[in-house]
Amino acid sequence: MDLYTHNSLHLSKLTTKNYSTSFSLGVSLLQKEYRLPIYAVYGFVRVADEIVDTFHDQDKERKLSEFRRDTYQAIVDGMSTNPILHSFQWVVNEYNIDHHLIEAFLESMEMDLTQKEYTPEEFQKYVYGSAEVVGLMCLRVFYKDQDDAYNALIHPARKLGEAFQKINFLRDIHSDYEERGRFYFPGVDMHSFTNATKKIIEDDIKKDFDEAYEGVKQLNRASKLGVLVSYTYYLKLFEKIRKTDASNIFQKRYRIANFRKILILVRCAIEVKLGMK
């Protein structure tokens, strides 16, 4: 690996750590060979997300269009002067990541520029592009040139991304609506969000978790601990939100305390080491 690529990958790593301590923790538990590629994937999706969510003084549509153009040009050229895109093109080309996954992700980012409410079909499209495909990119890193193993885990990988994203929607429901005017859950009235409505959403998420777990159990040992820790962290966050009254969901952003995260890590590490998971 040349110095520029090495440096770019470490900038993606720094980006990941600055934006998400929880995701960084999960990545740090993967086998070493997987870490930089996963950081490269996260760095890419993080920058795209920043464009649509925080660059309020910029022409977001133009910036995202430029980002899309530069992404594909970097993949074709095998390099970019943008370190984040250089990292991403490296992982795309090195691990043969399907360009359809990239396109689906960028389409979901475009939806965030204009969509404020979603039909069931639009919701599924958005969740697939914004979360499920990211899981599939990571899965391809775990199973480079192993198509049978990769294909066998596509469904649970998608379900894991779906569960994570729906929990993010619940956790961020207040800021998404107040700051960005978005409300993702289709057929739900924001102003009459009851416990009964909340339970319907939670039952759907529970099903996603159950189907995802079947895949987590089948992961190779080199990736299992990192994914299991992320899975368990989100499951605990989900359980915390389930215990919360619907009216309180809009009052604050729920999270898991750092000491709880450490306990989750230790427990998962023991379970994997002993072959319990």
BASESE-91362 format. One line per 10 residues: number of its first residue (from 1); their letters; for each residue x, y, z of C-alpha. Coordinates in steps of 0.25 Angstrom, whole numbers, plus 5000, padded with zeros to 4 digits. Example, Ala and Ser with C-alpha at 12.3 -4.5 7.8 and 13.67 -1.06 7.14 Angstrom:
1 = as = 5049,4982,5031; 5055,4996,5029
END
This chain:
1 = mdlythnslh = 5000,5000,5000; 5006,5013,4996; 5008,5025,5006; 4996,5033,5000; 4986,5022,5001; 4991,5019,5015; 4990,5033,5019; 4976,5034,5013; 4971,5022,5020; 4976,5027,5034
11 = lsklttknys = 4968,5040,5031; 4956,5032,5029; 4959,5025,5042; 4960,5039,5049; 4947,5043,5043; 4940,5031,5048; 4946,5033,5062; 4942,5047,5062; 4927,5045,5058; 4924,5031,5065
21 = tsfslgvsll = 4930,5026,5077; 4921,5014,5077; 4924,5010,5062; 4939,5012,5065; 4938,5003,5076; 4932,4992,5068; 4942,4994,5057; 4953,4993,5067; 4949,4979,5070; 4949,4974,5056
31 = qkeyrlpiya = 4962,4966,5051; 4972,4976,5048; 4971,4974,5033; 4957,4978,5033; 4958,4991,5040; 4963,5001,5030; 4954,4996,5019; 4942,4998,5028; 4947,5012,5033; 4948,5015,5018
41 = vygfvrvade = 4933,5011,5016; 4929,5019,5028; 4937,5032,5024; 4930,5032,5011; 4916,5031,5016; 4919,5041,5027; 4923,5052,5018; 4911,5049,5009; 4902,5050,5021; 4909,5063,5025
51 = ivdtfhdqdk = 4906,5069,5012; 4891,5067,5013; 4889,5069,5028; 4899,5081,5032; 4904,5089,5020; 4892,5099,5022; 4900,5111,5016; 4903,5103,5003; 4896,5098,4991; 4894,5084,4996
61 = erklsefrrd = 4888,5079,4983; 4900,5084,4975; 4910,5079,4986; 4904,5065,4986; 4904,5064,4971; 4919,5068,4971; 4921,5058,4982; 4914,5047,4973; 4922,5051,4961; 4935,5051,4968
71 = tyqaivdgms = 4932,5038,4975; 4930,5030,4962; 4942,5038,4955; 4951,5033,4967; 4946,5019,4965; 4950,5019,4950; 4963,5026,4952; 4967,5018,4964; 4971,5031,4972; 4965,5044,4977
81 = tnpilhsfqw = 4972,5056,4982; 4960,5056,4993; 4966,5046,5003; 4952,5041,5008; 4948,5038,4993; 4962,5032,4991; 4960,5023,5003; 4946,5019,4997; 4951,5016,4983; 4962,5007,4989
91 = vvneynidhh = 4952,4999,4997; 4942,4998,4985; 4953,4994,4975; 4960,4985,4985; 4948,4977,4990; 4939,4978,4977; 4928,4985,4984; 4916,4985,4975; 4913,4999,4969; 4898,4997,4971
101 = lieaflesme = 4900,4998,4986; 4907,5012,4984; 4896,5017,4975; 4885,5013,4985; 4892,5020,4996; 4894,5033,4988; 4879,5032,4984; 4875,5032,4998; 4884,5044,5001; 4877,5051,4990
111 = mdltqkeytp = 4863,5047,4996; 4868,5055,5009; 4869,5067,5001; 4854,5068,4997; 4846,5057,5004; 4840,5061,5017; 4830,5050,5019; 4830,5036,5013; 4820,5026,5007; 4823,5011,5011
121 = eefqkyvygs = 4830,5009,4997; 4839,5021,4999; 4842,5018,5013; 4847,5004,5009; 4855,5010,4998; 4861,5020,5007; 4865,5010,5018; 4871,5001,5008; 4880,5011,5002; 4883,5019,5015
131 = aevvglmclr = 4886,5007,5024; 4885,4993,5018; 4895,4995,5006; 4905,5000,5016; 4904,4987,5023; 4905,4980,5010; 4918,4987,5007; 4924,4983,5020; 4919,4969,5018; 4927,4969,5005
141 = vfykdqdday = 4939,4973,5012; 4938,4961,5022; 4936,4952,5010; 4945,4956,4999; 4944,4947,4987; 4935,4938,4995; 4922,4939,4988; 4915,4927,4994; 4917,4932,5008; 4914,4946,5004
151 = nalihparkl = 4901,4943,4998; 4896,4934,5009; 4897,4946,5019; 4891,4957,5010; 4877,4956,5016; 4882,4956,5031; 4892,4967,5028; 4881,4976,5022; 4872,4973,5034; 4883,4978,5043
161 = geafqkinfl = 4884,4991,5035; 4869,4992,5035; 4868,4990,5050; 4879,5000,5053; 4873,5011,5044; 4859,5010,5050; 4865,5011,5064; 4873,5023,5059; 4859,5029,5054; 4853,5027,5068
171 = rdihsdyeer = 4865,5032,5075; 4866,5045,5066; 4851,5047,5064; 4851,5060,5071; 4863,5066,5064; 4860,5061,5050; 4846,5068,5051; 4850,5081,5058; 4863,5083,5051; 4861,5077,5038
181 = grfyfpgvdm = 4846,5076,5036; 4847,5061,5033; 4838,5050,5039; 4842,5036,5033; 4831,5026,5038; 4820,5025,5028; 4806,5026,5032; 4809,5032,5045; 4804,5045,5050; 4815,5052,5057
191 = hsftnatkki = 4805,5060,5066; 4798,5048,5071; 4809,5038,5073; 4803,5029,5084; 4809,5017,5091; 4801,5008,5082; 4807,5014,5070; 4821,5013,5076; 4818,4998,5079; 4815,4995,5064
201 = ieddikkdfd = 4828,5001,5060; 4836,4994,5071; 4830,4980,5068; 4835,4982,5054; 4849,4986,5059; 4849,4973,5068; 4846,4965,5056; 4858,4971,5049; 4867,4968,5060; 4863,4954,5061
211 = eayegvkqln = 4865,4951,5046; 4878,4959,5047; 4883,4951,5059; 4883,4938,5051; 4893,4944,5042; 4902,4950,5053; 4903,4935,5058; 4908,4931,5045; 4919,4941,5043; 4934,4937,5042
221 = rasklgvlvs = 4941,4938,5055; 4950,4950,5050; 4937,4959,5049; 4928,4953,5059; 4932,4961,5072; 4931,4974,5065; 4918,4972,5059; 4912,4965,5072; 4916,4977,5080; 4909,4987,5071
231 = ytyylklfek = 4897,4978,5070; 4896,4977,5085; 4899,4992,5087; 4887,4995,5078; 4879,4984,5085; 4881,4991,5098; 4877,5004,5093; 4865,4998,5087; 4861,4992,5100; 4863,5006,5107
241 = irktdasnif = 4854,5013,5096; 4843,5002,5098; 4842,5005,5113; 4840,5020,5110; 4826,5026,5108; 4823,5031,5094; 4822,5045,5099; 4836,5045,5105; 4842,5041,5091; 4842,5055,5087
251 = qkryrianfr = 4848,5061,5099; 4862,5056,5098; 4872,5047,5090; 4874,5034,5097; 4888,5027,5098; 4895,5016,5105; 4905,5021,5116; 4920,5018,5114; 4921,5009,5125; 4910,5000,5120
261 = kililvrcai = 4917,5000,5106; 4929,4994,5113; 4921,4984,5120; 4915,4980,5107; 4928,4979,5101; 4934,4970,5112; 4921,4961,5112; 4922,4959,5097; 4937,4956,5097; 4935,4945,5107
271 = evklgmk = 4923,4939,5099; 4931,4939,5086; 4943,4933,5093; 4935,4922,5099; 4928,4919,5087; 4914,4923,5093; 4911,4932,5081
END
